[in-house]
Amino acid sequence: MEDTYRLTIACPDQVGIVARVSTFIAEHNGWIVEASHHSDPITGWFFMRHEIRASSLDLSLEDFRAEFEKIANDYGMEWQITDSRQPRRVI
């Protein structure tokens, strides 16, 4: 299995979220290997998950976090990006 970064997002639903996130990833040579998104019409929230090939990005995970923060703030996102190589803490 190849190493990936998993980007998860939840935010108020609005036009342009998928385009903005995908453009950011593409601008950094990111290769999206899996994507899922949907909106909840009852709550008005949007949810997204992207798996990005880790070796494809031209910036570190720390730099990704720092640069993505502007987009996150613009859309009021609750988000995280995790590395598939890091074990998950499970109770």
Biopython code that builds the backbone (N, CA, C, O; Angstrom):
import numpy as np
from Bio.PDB.StructureBuilder import StructureBuilder

atoms = [
    (1, "MET", "N", (0.839, -1.189, 0.000)),
    (1, "MET", "CA", (0.000, 0.000, 0.000)),
    (1, "MET", "C", (0.884, 1.253, 0.000)),
    (1, "MET", "O", (1.850, 1.338, 0.757)),
    (2, "GLU", "N", (0.549, 2.198, -0.837)),
    (2, "GLU", "CA", (1.353, 3.414, -0.910)),
    (2, "GLU", "C", (1.034, 4.356, 0.247)),
    (2, "GLU", "O", (-0.062, 4.323, 0.808)),
    (3, "ASP", "N", (1.992, 5.182, 0.588)),
    (3, "ASP", "CA", (1.817, 6.148, 1.668)),
    (3, "ASP", "C", (0.961, 7.306, 1.176)),
    (3, "ASP", "O", (1.165, 7.832, 0.081)),
    (4, "THR", "N", (0.001, 7.690, 2.006)),
    (4, "THR", "CA", (-0.892, 8.786, 1.650)),
    (4, "THR", "C", (-1.057, 9.736, 2.824)),
    (4, "THR", "O", (-0.759, 9.411, 3.973)),
    (5, "TYR", "N", (-1.543, 10.922, 2.490)),
    (5, "TYR", "CA", (-2.016, 11.871, 3.485)),
    (5, "TYR", "C", (-3.537, 11.886, 3.362)),
    (5, "TYR", "O", (-4.078, 11.888, 2.257)),
    (6, "ARG", "N", (-4.217, 11.897, 4.497)),
    (6, "ARG", "CA", (-5.676, 11.947, 4.493)),
    (6, "ARG", "C", (-6.106, 13.328, 4.975)),
    (6, "ARG", "O", (-5.866, 13.699, 6.124)),
    (7, "LEU", "N", (-6.743, 14.082, 4.084)),
    (7, "LEU", "CA", (-7.264, 15.406, 4.400)),
    (7, "LEU", "C", (-8.757, 15.275, 4.666)),
    (7, "LEU", "O", (-9.509, 14.848, 3.789)),
    (8, "THR", "N", (-9.190, 15.638, 5.867)),
    (8, "THR", "CA", (-10.615, 15.612, 6.193)),
    (8, "THR", "C", (-11.063, 17.025, 6.546)),
    (8, "THR", "O", (-10.359, 17.784, 7.213)),
    (9, "ILE", "N", (-12.259, 17.344, 6.071)),
    (9, "ILE", "CA", (-12.782, 18.705, 6.209)),
    (9, "ILE", "C", (-14.256, 18.644, 6.556)),
    (9, "ILE", "O", (-14.993, 17.806, 6.037)),
    (10, "ALA", "N", (-14.682, 19.539, 7.439)),
    (10, "ALA", "CA", (-16.096, 19.793, 7.709)),
    (10, "ALA", "C", (-16.244, 21.307, 7.806)),
    (10, "ALA", "O", (-15.454, 21.976, 8.472)),
    (11, "CYS", "N", (-17.262, 21.841, 7.136)),
    (11, "CYS", "CA", (-17.461, 23.286, 7.167)),
    (11, "CYS", "C", (-18.873, 23.618, 6.699)),
    (11, "CYS", "O", (-19.561, 22.766, 6.137)),
    (12, "PRO", "N", (-19.304, 24.858, 6.931)),
    (12, "PRO", "CA", (-20.593, 25.265, 6.376)),
    (12, "PRO", "C", (-20.574, 25.101, 4.856)),
    (12, "PRO", "O", (-19.593, 25.454, 4.202)),
    (13, "ASP", "N", (-21.658, 24.565, 4.301)),
    (13, "ASP", "CA", (-21.727, 24.304, 2.869)),
    (13, "ASP", "C", (-21.816, 25.613, 2.096)),
    (13, "ASP", "O", (-22.551, 26.524, 2.479)),
    (14, "GLN", "N", (-21.066, 25.697, 1.015)),
    (14, "GLN", "CA", (-21.105, 26.863, 0.134)),
    (14, "GLN", "C", (-20.442, 26.502, -1.198)),
    (14, "GLN", "O", (-19.767, 25.480, -1.315)),
    (15, "VAL", "N", (-20.644, 27.333, -2.160)),
    (15, "VAL", "CA", (-20.095, 27.100, -3.492)),
    (15, "VAL", "C", (-18.575, 27.245, -3.474)),
    (15, "VAL", "O", (-18.038, 28.146, -2.829)),
    (16, "GLY", "N", (-17.883, 26.346, -4.191)),
    (16, "GLY", "CA", (-16.461, 26.495, -4.446)),
    (16, "GLY", "C", (-15.509, 25.719, -3.567)),
    (16, "GLY", "O", (-14.297, 25.787, -3.775)),
    (17, "ILE", "N", (-16.016, 24.979, -2.584)),
    (17, "ILE", "CA", (-15.121, 24.280, -1.659)),
    (17, "ILE", "C", (-14.284, 23.230, -2.391)),
    (17, "ILE", "O", (-13.060, 23.217, -2.260)),
    (18, "VAL", "N", (-14.925, 22.360, -3.151)),
    (18, "VAL", "CA", (-14.206, 21.284, -3.844)),
    (18, "VAL", "C", (-13.179, 21.874, -4.807)),
    (18, "VAL", "O", (-12.041, 21.408, -4.865)),
    (19, "ALA", "N", (-13.572, 22.886, -5.554)),
    (19, "ALA", "CA", (-12.663, 23.508, -6.518)),
    (19, "ALA", "C", (-11.460, 24.129, -5.819)),
    (19, "ALA", "O", (-10.329, 23.977, -6.279)),
    (20, "ARG", "N", (-11.692, 24.810, -4.735)),
    (20, "ARG", "CA", (-10.590, 25.503, -4.043)),
    (20, "ARG", "C", (-9.600, 24.505, -3.442)),
    (20, "ARG", "O", (-8.386, 24.671, -3.566)),
    (21, "VAL", "N", (-10.129, 23.473, -2.793)),
    (21, "VAL", "CA", (-9.257, 22.471, -2.175)),
    (21, "VAL", "C", (-8.494, 21.698, -3.246)),
    (21, "VAL", "O", (-7.285, 21.496, -3.127)),
    (22, "SER", "N", (-9.194, 21.268, -4.285)),
    (22, "SER", "CA", (-8.547, 20.504, -5.355)),
    (22, "SER", "C", (-7.494, 21.333, -6.079)),
    (22, "SER", "O", (-6.433, 20.819, -6.433)),
    (23, "THR", "N", (-7.779, 22.598, -6.298)),
    (23, "THR", "CA", (-6.808, 23.485, -6.944)),
    (23, "THR", "C", (-5.559, 23.625, -6.085)),
    (23, "THR", "O", (-4.442, 23.572, -6.599)),
    (24, "PHE", "N", (-5.742, 23.803, -4.783)),
    (24, "PHE", "CA", (-4.591, 23.914, -3.879)),
    (24, "PHE", "C", (-3.723, 22.665, -3.968)),
    (24, "PHE", "O", (-2.500, 22.756, -4.077)),
    (25, "ILE", "N", (-4.360, 21.503, -3.920)),
    (25, "ILE", "CA", (-3.612, 20.244, -4.004)),
    (25, "ILE", "C", (-2.878, 20.148, -5.341)),
    (25, "ILE", "O", (-1.701, 19.789, -5.375)),
    (26, "ALA", "N", (-3.560, 20.464, -6.439)),
    (26, "ALA", "CA", (-2.956, 20.388, -7.771)),
    (26, "ALA", "C", (-1.800, 21.373, -7.922)),
    (26, "ALA", "O", (-0.797, 21.051, -8.560)),
    (27, "GLU", "N", (-1.926, 22.559, -7.349)),
    (27, "GLU", "CA", (-0.857, 23.554, -7.437)),
    (27, "GLU", "C", (0.426, 23.070, -6.767)),
    (27, "GLU", "O", (1.510, 23.579, -7.051)),
    (28, "HIS", "N", (0.299, 22.094, -5.883)),
    (28, "HIS", "CA", (1.464, 21.538, -5.198)),
    (28, "HIS", "C", (1.766, 20.122, -5.682)),
    (28, "HIS", "O", (2.375, 19.321, -4.973)),
    (29, "ASN", "N", (1.325, 19.833, -6.912)),
    (29, "ASN", "CA", (1.569, 18.553, -7.581)),
    (29, "ASN", "C", (0.969, 17.358, -6.859)),
    (29, "ASN", "O", (1.394, 16.223, -7.077)),
    (30, "GLY", "N", (-0.013, 17.602, -6.004)),
    (30, "GLY", "CA", (-0.649, 16.523, -5.259)),
    (30, "GLY", "C", (-1.496, 15.636, -6.156)),
    (30, "GLY", "O", (-2.215, 16.119, -7.031)),
    (31, "TRP", "N", (-1.404, 14.348, -5.930)),
    (31, "TRP", "CA", (-2.131, 13.345, -6.700)),
    (31, "TRP", "C", (-3.208, 12.783, -5.791)),
    (31, "TRP", "O", (-2.910, 12.061, -4.840)),
    (32, "ILE", "N", (-4.451, 13.111, -6.079)),
    (32, "ILE", "CA", (-5.575, 12.621, -5.289)),
    (32, "ILE", "C", (-5.892, 11.204, -5.755)),
    (32, "ILE", "O", (-6.259, 10.990, -6.910)),
    (33, "VAL", "N", (-5.750, 10.240, -4.850)),
    (33, "VAL", "CA", (-5.989, 8.841, -5.207)),
    (33, "VAL", "C", (-7.389, 8.378, -4.795)),
    (33, "VAL", "O", (-7.871, 7.347, -5.264)),
    (34, "GLU", "N", (-8.027, 9.135, -3.929)),
    (34, "GLU", "CA", (-9.407, 8.839, -3.547)),
    (34, "GLU", "C", (-10.028, 10.112, -3.003)),
    (34, "GLU", "O", (-9.369, 10.895, -2.320)),
    (35, "ALA", "N", (-11.310, 10.313, -3.313)),
    (35, "ALA", "CA", (-12.008, 11.508, -2.834)),
    (35, "ALA", "C", (-13.453, 11.169, -2.519)),
    (35, "ALA", "O", (-14.083, 10.341, -3.177)),
    (36, "SER", "N", (-13.950, 11.829, -1.502)),
    (36, "SER", "CA", (-15.345, 11.654, -1.106)),
    (36, "SER", "C", (-15.832, 12.971, -0.524)),
    (36, "SER", "O", (-15.130, 13.613, 0.257)),
    (37, "HIS", "N", (-17.025, 13.367, -0.905)),
    (37, "HIS", "CA", (-17.598, 14.574, -0.301)),
    (37, "HIS", "C", (-19.107, 14.543, -0.407)),
    (37, "HIS", "O", (-19.678, 13.950, -1.322)),
    (38, "HIS", "N", (-19.735, 15.198, 0.551)),
    (38, "HIS", "CA", (-21.193, 15.317, 0.538)),
    (38, "HIS", "C", (-21.618, 16.464, 1.444)),
    (38, "HIS", "O", (-20.865, 16.909, 2.310)),
    (39, "SER", "N", (-22.826, 16.922, 1.227)),
    (39, "SER", "CA", (-23.374, 17.962, 2.090)),
    (39, "SER", "C", (-24.603, 17.415, 2.796)),
    (39, "SER", "O", (-25.291, 16.529, 2.289)),
    (40, "ASP", "N", (-24.858, 17.954, 3.959)),
    (40, "ASP", "CA", (-26.031, 17.586, 4.742)),
    (40, "ASP", "C", (-27.031, 18.733, 4.633)),
    (40, "ASP", "O", (-26.812, 19.794, 5.218)),
    (41, "PRO", "N", (-28.116, 18.540, 3.901)),
    (41, "PRO", "CA", (-29.069, 19.631, 3.698)),
    (41, "PRO", "C", (-29.792, 20.053, 4.980)),
    (41, "PRO", "O", (-30.307, 21.168, 5.061)),
    (42, "ILE", "N", (-29.832, 19.181, 5.963)),
    (42, "ILE", "CA", (-30.511, 19.525, 7.218)),
    (42, "ILE", "C", (-29.653, 20.474, 8.054)),
    (42, "ILE", "O", (-30.155, 21.466, 8.585)),
    (43, "THR", "N", (-28.362, 20.168, 8.169)),
    (43, "THR", "CA", (-27.478, 21.012, 8.986)),
    (43, "THR", "C", (-26.814, 22.120, 8.183)),
    (43, "THR", "O", (-26.356, 23.113, 8.747)),
    (44, "GLY", "N", (-26.761, 21.946, 6.847)),
    (44, "GLY", "CA", (-26.080, 22.927, 6.007)),
    (44, "GLY", "C", (-24.568, 22.792, 6.043)),
    (44, "GLY", "O", (-23.847, 23.728, 5.699)),
    (45, "TRP", "N", (-24.085, 21.620, 6.463)),
    (45, "TRP", "CA", (-22.646, 21.384, 6.534)),
    (45, "TRP", "C", (-22.173, 20.518, 5.386)),
    (45, "TRP", "O", (-22.921, 19.704, 4.844)),
    (46, "PHE", "N", (-20.910, 20.713, 5.025)),
    (46, "PHE", "CA", (-20.252, 19.997, 3.944)),
    (46, "PHE", "C", (-19.115, 19.166, 4.537)),
    (46, "PHE", "O", (-18.418, 19.618, 5.446)),
    (47, "PHE", "N", (-18.933, 17.955, 4.021)),
    (47, "PHE", "CA", (-17.902, 17.047, 4.519)),
    (47, "PHE", "C", (-17.076, 16.527, 3.344)),
    (47, "PHE", "O", (-17.622, 16.177, 2.297)),
    (48, "MET", "N", (-15.765, 16.479, 3.525)),
    (48, "MET", "CA", (-14.870, 16.062, 2.448)),
    (48, "MET", "C", (-13.734, 15.222, 3.020)),
    (48, "MET", "O", (-13.252, 15.463, 4.127)),
    (49, "ARG", "N", (-13.323, 14.234, 2.237)),
    (49, "ARG", "CA", (-12.128, 13.449, 2.565)),
    (49, "ARG", "C", (-11.361, 13.196, 1.283)),
    (49, "ARG", "O", (-11.923, 12.702, 0.306)),
    (50, "HIS", "N", (-10.085, 13.533, 1.283)),
    (50, "HIS", "CA", (-9.191, 13.270, 0.155)),
    (50, "HIS", "C", (-8.007, 12.449, 0.640)),
    (50, "HIS", "O", (-7.413, 12.745, 1.676)),
    (51, "GLU", "N", (-7.674, 11.416, -0.121)),
    (51, "GLU", "CA", (-6.430, 10.673, 0.085)),
    (51, "GLU", "C", (-5.465, 11.186, -0.989)),
    (51, "GLU", "O", (-5.767, 11.147, -2.182)),
    (52, "ILE", "N", (-4.313, 11.661, -0.546)),
    (52, "ILE", "CA", (-3.327, 12.267, -1.443)),
    (52, "ILE", "C", (-2.045, 11.446, -1.388)),
    (52, "ILE", "O", (-1.535, 11.161, -0.304)),
    (53, "ARG", "N", (-1.526, 11.069, -2.540)),
    (53, "ARG", "CA", (-0.263, 10.326, -2.583)),
    (53, "ARG", "C", (0.825, 11.192, -1.943)),
    (53, "ARG", "O", (1.137, 12.275, -2.438)),
    (54, "ALA", "N", (1.391, 10.711, -0.851)),
    (54, "ALA", "CA", (2.347, 11.498, -0.067)),
    (54, "ALA", "C", (3.563, 11.915, -0.901)),
    (54, "ALA", "O", (4.039, 13.045, -0.787)),
    (55, "SER", "N", (4.055, 11.017, -1.725)),
    (55, "SER", "CA", (5.266, 11.311, -2.502)),
    (55, "SER", "C", (5.040, 12.336, -3.608)),
    (55, "SER", "O", (6.003, 12.847, -4.180)),
    (56, "SER", "N", (3.792, 12.642, -3.915)),
    (56, "SER", "CA", (3.517, 13.554, -5.024)),
    (56, "SER", "C", (3.606, 15.029, -4.640)),
    (56, "SER", "O", (3.870, 15.868, -5.500)),
    (57, "LEU", "N", (3.395, 15.355, -3.390)),
    (57, "LEU", "CA", (3.372, 16.761, -2.978)),
    (57, "LEU", "C", (4.766, 17.365, -2.995)),
    (57, "LEU", "O", (5.749, 16.708, -2.651)),
    (58, "ASP", "N", (4.835, 18.632, -3.401)),
    (58, "ASP", "CA", (6.115, 19.325, -3.449)),
    (58, "ASP", "C", (6.363, 20.168, -2.193)),
    (58, "ASP", "O", (7.217, 21.054, -2.202)),
    (59, "LEU", "N", (5.620, 19.897, -1.117)),
    (59, "LEU", "CA", (5.843, 20.576, 0.142)),
    (59, "LEU", "C", (5.670, 19.570, 1.273)),
    (59, "LEU", "O", (5.006, 18.546, 1.112)),
    (60, "SER", "N", (6.269, 19.871, 2.403)),
    (60, "SER", "CA", (6.187, 18.973, 3.554)),
    (60, "SER", "C", (4.786, 19.023, 4.161)),
    (60, "SER", "O", (3.996, 19.915, 3.851)),
    (61, "LEU", "N", (4.494, 18.077, 5.009)),
    (61, "LEU", "CA", (3.198, 18.059, 5.687)),
    (61, "LEU", "C", (3.026, 19.307, 6.546)),
    (61, "LEU", "O", (1.932, 19.867, 6.611)),
    (62, "GLU", "N", (4.086, 19.742, 7.197)),
    (62, "GLU", "CA", (4.025, 20.952, 8.020)),
    (62, "GLU", "C", (3.752, 22.189, 7.163)),
    (62, "GLU", "O", (2.958, 23.050, 7.541)),
    (63, "ASP", "N", (4.417, 22.272, 6.005)),
    (63, "ASP", "CA", (4.179, 23.401, 5.105)),
    (63, "ASP", "C", (2.770, 23.349, 4.522)),
    (63, "ASP", "O", (2.132, 24.388, 4.348)),
    (64, "PHE", "N", (2.277, 22.137, 4.219)),
    (64, "PHE", "CA", (0.907, 21.991, 3.743)),
    (64, "PHE", "C", (-0.040, 22.594, 4.767)),
    (64, "PHE", "O", (-0.913, 23.392, 4.426)),
    (65, "ARG", "N", (0.139, 22.208, 6.025)),
    (65, "ARG", "CA", (-0.744, 22.718, 7.091)),
    (65, "ARG", "C", (-0.703, 24.245, 7.155)),
    (65, "ARG", "O", (-1.744, 24.897, 7.244)),
    (66, "ALA", "N", (0.485, 24.799, 7.110)),
    (66, "ALA", "CA", (0.630, 26.253, 7.210)),
    (66, "ALA", "C", (-0.018, 26.969, 6.032)),
    (66, "ALA", "O", (-0.713, 27.967, 6.222)),
    (67, "GLU", "N", (0.201, 26.468, 4.813)),
    (67, "GLU", "CA", (-0.340, 27.130, 3.625)),
    (67, "GLU", "C", (-1.846, 26.904, 3.459)),
    (67, "GLU", "O", (-2.552, 27.769, 2.943)),
    (68, "PHE", "N", (-2.331, 25.746, 3.895)),
    (68, "PHE", "CA", (-3.749, 25.443, 3.749)),
    (68, "PHE", "C", (-4.608, 26.234, 4.740)),
    (68, "PHE", "O", (-5.812, 26.394, 4.538)),
    (69, "GLU", "N", (-3.990, 26.717, 5.789)),
    (69, "GLU", "CA", (-4.725, 27.442, 6.834)),
    (69, "GLU", "C", (-5.523, 28.623, 6.275)),
    (69, "GLU", "O", (-6.615, 28.908, 6.766)),
    (70, "LYS", "N", (-5.005, 29.308, 5.266)),
    (70, "LYS", "CA", (-5.727, 30.445, 4.652)),
    (70, "LYS", "C", (-7.057, 29.985, 4.058)),
    (70, "LYS", "O", (-8.086, 30.627, 4.269)),
    (71, "ILE", "N", (-7.039, 28.886, 3.325)),
    (71, "ILE", "CA", (-8.273, 28.345, 2.744)),
    (71, "ILE", "C", (-9.219, 27.928, 3.860)),
    (71, "ILE", "O", (-10.414, 28.219, 3.815)),
    (72, "ALA", "N", (-8.678, 27.249, 4.852)),
    (72, "ALA", "CA", (-9.499, 26.794, 5.980)),
    (72, "ALA", "C", (-10.201, 27.974, 6.651)),
    (72, "ALA", "O", (-11.386, 27.893, 6.975)),
    (73, "ASN", "N", (-9.482, 29.047, 6.853)),
    (73, "ASN", "CA", (-10.074, 30.230, 7.480)),
    (73, "ASN", "C", (-11.141, 30.857, 6.590)),
    (73, "ASN", "O", (-12.187, 31.283, 7.079)),
    (74, "ASP", "N", (-10.880, 30.914, 5.283)),
    (74, "ASP", "CA", (-11.852, 31.510, 4.356)),
    (74, "ASP", "C", (-13.196, 30.786, 4.382)),
    (74, "ASP", "O", (-14.244, 31.413, 4.223)),
    (75, "TYR", "N", (-13.170, 29.470, 4.583)),
    (75, "TYR", "CA", (-14.384, 28.672, 4.540)),
    (75, "TYR", "C", (-14.878, 28.229, 5.918)),
    (75, "TYR", "O", (-15.868, 27.503, 6.008)),
    (76, "GLY", "N", (-14.220, 28.645, 6.971)),
    (76, "GLY", "CA", (-14.630, 28.257, 8.317)),
    (76, "GLY", "C", (-14.508, 26.758, 8.550)),
    (76, "GLY", "O", (-15.376, 26.146, 9.173)),
    (77, "MET", "N", (-13.432, 26.174, 8.048)),
    (77, "MET", "CA", (-13.268, 24.714, 8.090)),
    (77, "MET", "C", (-12.759, 24.216, 9.440)),
    (77, "MET", "O", (-11.942, 24.852, 10.106)),
    (78, "GLU", "N", (-13.277, 23.059, 9.807)),
    (78, "GLU", "CA", (-12.667, 22.215, 10.821)),
    (78, "GLU", "C", (-11.955, 21.157, 9.993)),
    (78, "GLU", "O", (-12.601, 20.455, 9.215)),
    (79, "TRP", "N", (-10.655, 21.025, 10.136)),
    (79, "TRP", "CA", (-9.925, 20.152, 9.223)),
    (79, "TRP", "C", (-8.691, 19.561, 9.888)),
    (79, "TRP", "O", (-8.209, 20.042, 10.913)),
    (80, "GLN", "N", (-8.209, 18.513, 9.270)),
    (80, "GLN", "CA", (-6.938, 17.927, 9.672)),
    (80, "GLN", "C", (-6.359, 17.167, 8.490)),
    (80, "GLN", "O", (-7.079, 16.726, 7.594)),
    (81, "ILE", "N", (-5.057, 17.028, 8.510)),
    (81, "ILE", "CA", (-4.381, 16.180, 7.527)),
    (81, "ILE", "C", (-3.476, 15.240, 8.312)),
    (81, "ILE", "O", (-2.702, 15.670, 9.167)),
    (82, "THR", "N", (-3.587, 13.954, 8.007)),
    (82, "THR", "CA", (-2.822, 12.948, 8.732)),
    (82, "THR", "C", (-2.017, 12.106, 7.749)),
    (82, "THR", "O", (-2.357, 11.997, 6.571)),
    (83, "ASP", "N", (-0.959, 11.522, 8.255)),
    (83, "ASP", "CA", (-0.047, 10.696, 7.476)),
    (83, "ASP", "C", (-0.400, 9.232, 7.708)),
    (83, "ASP", "O", (-0.470, 8.794, 8.857)),
    (84, "SER", "N", (-0.623, 8.471, 6.650)),
    (84, "SER", "CA", (-0.985, 7.058, 6.785)),
    (84, "SER", "C", (0.114, 6.235, 7.454)),
    (84, "SER", "O", (-0.139, 5.133, 7.941)),
    (85, "ARG", "N", (1.328, 6.772, 7.476)),
    (85, "ARG", "CA", (2.436, 6.049, 8.112)),
    (85, "ARG", "C", (2.422, 6.171, 9.631)),
    (85, "ARG", "O", (3.083, 5.402, 10.330)),
    (86, "GLN", "N", (1.658, 7.148, 10.141)),
    (86, "GLN", "CA", (1.584, 7.343, 11.578)),
    (86, "GLN", "C", (0.470, 6.464, 12.160)),
    (86, "GLN", "O", (-0.669, 6.535, 11.700)),
    (87, "PRO", "N", (0.779, 5.649, 13.152)),
    (87, "PRO", "CA", (-0.273, 4.810, 13.743)),
    (87, "PRO", "C", (-1.353, 5.670, 14.395)),
    (87, "PRO", "O", (-1.073, 6.717, 14.979)),
    (88, "ARG", "N", (-2.576, 5.204, 14.282)),
    (88, "ARG", "CA", (-3.693, 5.912, 14.909)),
    (88, "ARG", "C", (-3.795, 5.499, 16.363)),
    (88, "ARG", "O", (-3.549, 4.347, 16.721)),
    (89, "ARG", "N", (-4.165, 6.466, 17.197)),
    (89, "ARG", "CA", (-4.396, 6.138, 18.614)),
    (89, "ARG", "C", (-5.848, 5.699, 18.746)),
    (89, "ARG", "O", (-6.778, 6.421, 18.390)),
    (90, "VAL", "N", (-6.004, 4.507, 19.265)),
    (90, "VAL", "CA", (-7.336, 3.935, 19.421)),
    (90, "VAL", "C", (-7.508, 3.507, 20.871)),
    (90, "VAL", "O", (-6.593, 2.975, 21.499)),
    (91, "ILE", "N", (-8.693, 3.753, 21.375)),
    (91, "ILE", "CA", (-8.978, 3.350, 22.758)),
    (91, "ILE", "C", (-9.515, 1.942, 22.780)),
    (91, "ILE", "O", (-9.819, 1.414, 23.850)),
]
sb = StructureBuilder()
sb.init_structure("model")
sb.init_model(0)
sb.init_chain("A")
sb.init_seg("    ")
for serial, (resi, resn, name, xyz) in enumerate(atoms, 1):
    if name == "N":
        sb.init_residue(resn, " ", resi, " ")
    sb.init_atom(name, np.array(xyz, "f"), 0.0, 1.0, " ", f" {name:<3s}", serial, name[0])
structure = sb.get_structure()
